Amino acid sequence: MDGNFNENDISRVVEADRANVWHHLIQHEQFFTGADPKIIVEGKGMRVWDQKGIEHLDAVAGGVWTVNVGYGRESMGDAVKNAIVKMNFFGGTVGTIPGALFAEKLISKMPGMDRVYYANSGSEANEKAFKIVRQIAHKKYGGKKHKILYRDRDYHGSTIATMSAGGQDERNAQYGPFTPGFIRVPHCLEYRKHEQDGAPVENYGEWAANQIEDVILREGADTVGALCLEPVTAGGGVIEAPEGYWPRVAEICKKYDILLHIDEVVCGVGRTGTWFGYQHYGIQPDMVSMAKGVASGYAAISCLVTTEAVFDMFKDDSSDPMNYFRDISTFGGCTAGPAAALENMRIIEDENLLQNTIDMGHYMFDQLSALKDKHACIGDVRGKGLFLGVELVADRETREPAVEKMVQATVGDCMKQAVIIGATNRSLPGRNNTLCFSPALIATKDDINQIVSAVDGALGRVFG
Ligand SMILES: Cc1ncc(COP(=O)(O)O)c(C=O)c1O
């Protein structure tokens, strides 16, 4: 930027962006053949304004399931400002006031969990968990119990190690070779069970969990250290595990002494109507990672939360100079994250947003399901709380997936109506056919009506 930059000159901003910013997940040629990059200028509640002053209704909480309490919260800004002016940062070998207080508050929402490790992205929190598994393997099992199981269609981050635990082959394409020791287990999407060899008509949930046991036995239980799962698969198509799945998963982990790591990066802090997604299913994880909704994007923060039993393994013998978690995340020492996260939780509690998420989630589910009568292209509506997916098909009978171009055209049509929705994209070969919705937890019936009406119109135009 030169000294003449005028903040109000938005066309200058657009040109600066076009010339110098490398956007995430986007092919840039379009910005040199007519299209302008989109600049989001302002946000308030559920709505954002772009460089042309066009108001959009955001049905995906900042595009990637993040802004749970909505935009433009002054109290979030105040919390961050007060924290950073007093003490902005110190490396994580020491504590800070917001760090200690948020850890205490977070643990109060997670019975059975005890320790909070701070970092600053979902990928990084997951990597911490992977490193813990590997270190325990070395400490207790001569390095043998080091394998980490992950599930087909799940996603755990953008780094090479987290992509090694990534169940989305198209997303992973061209980024190998990957880290050894990550082993895939099958997905548990009931709507697509006909594509899985031997899947039964009944008790699919238990069957899908038993597939994990088969993989453990094939690999050797003494080589498997952890199982990493999303509570509701997000970018892989909004997949809630069927009845019977989670109790069996917990049983299997216990039986083979395998740590259960739940990736709550999307579901964590309210998205599904409970503080954490796993809390719907009565299971007790050993490790829980979280990021996006923890501070609703007002500051960067991620946490890996563990049980005291996991933590104890790193403090039980201080005579061994290697016996502690030898890991650091520089920006895990920023106070802005936990300060914002504390205020974020206060807002969710004071405004009763978990209940709103349940109520509005049911309402939105019903509204989207009602579109089935009108649009044969809707194969399945699913999800939990304000985290919903609509799987589009070319043929409802055979469940042949809709082609990705048409799914993207639906998203594009909604954008033209100034409603921002999401869809699985370039992730799963031939299965990028699910529309994704994750409005802020403050959504009202009016907001949802506007979203559903945009989808209704778009499906009519795109699929006829
Ligand atoms: C389930 C899940 N885990 C981890 C991540 C990675 O988080 P981050 O992009 O903050 O590294 C994501 C991101 O979308 C995610 O959806």
The ligand as an SDF file (V2000), in Angstrom:
LIG
                    3D

 16 16  0  0  0  0  0  0  0  0999 V2000
  -14.2590  -30.8560   11.0100 C   0  0  0  0  0  0  0  0  0  0  0  0
  -13.1170  -29.9300   10.7330 C   0  0  0  0  0  0  0  0  0  0  0  0
  -11.9500  -30.1320   11.3730 N   0  0  0  0  0  0  0  0  0  0  0  0
  -10.8950  -29.3170   11.1820 C   0  0  0  0  0  0  0  0  0  0  0  0
  -10.9570  -28.2660   10.3070 C   0  0  0  0  0  0  0  0  0  0  0  0
   -9.7510  -27.3980   10.0860 C   0  0  0  0  0  0  0  0  0  0  0  0
   -9.8910  -26.1810   10.7140 O   0  0  0  0  0  0  0  0  0  0  0  0
   -8.9650  -24.9360   10.2920 P   0  0  0  0  0  0  0  0  0  0  0  0
   -9.3780  -24.5270    8.9200 O   0  0  0  0  0  0  0  0  0  0  0  0
   -9.2560  -23.9260   11.3470 O   0  0  0  0  0  0  0  0  0  0  0  0
   -7.5570  -25.4140   10.3380 O   0  0  0  0  0  0  0  0  0  0  0  0
  -12.1580  -27.9970    9.6440 C   0  0  0  0  0  0  0  0  0  0  0  0
  -12.2740  -26.8470    8.7130 C   0  0  0  0  0  0  0  0  0  0  0  0
  -13.2140  -26.6900    7.9900 O   0  0  0  0  0  0  0  0  0  0  0  0
  -13.2630  -28.8730    9.8370 C   0  0  0  0  0  0  0  0  0  0  0  0
  -14.4100  -28.7000    9.1680 O   0  0  0  0  0  0  0  0  0  0  0  0
  1  2  1  0
  2  3  1  0
  2 15  2  0
  3  4  2  0
  4  5  1  0
  5  6  1  0
  5 12  2  0
  6  7  1  0
  7  8  1  0
  8  9  2  0
  8 10  1  0
  8 11  1  0
 12 13  1  0
 12 15  1  0
 13 14  2  0
 15 16  1  0
M  END
$$$$
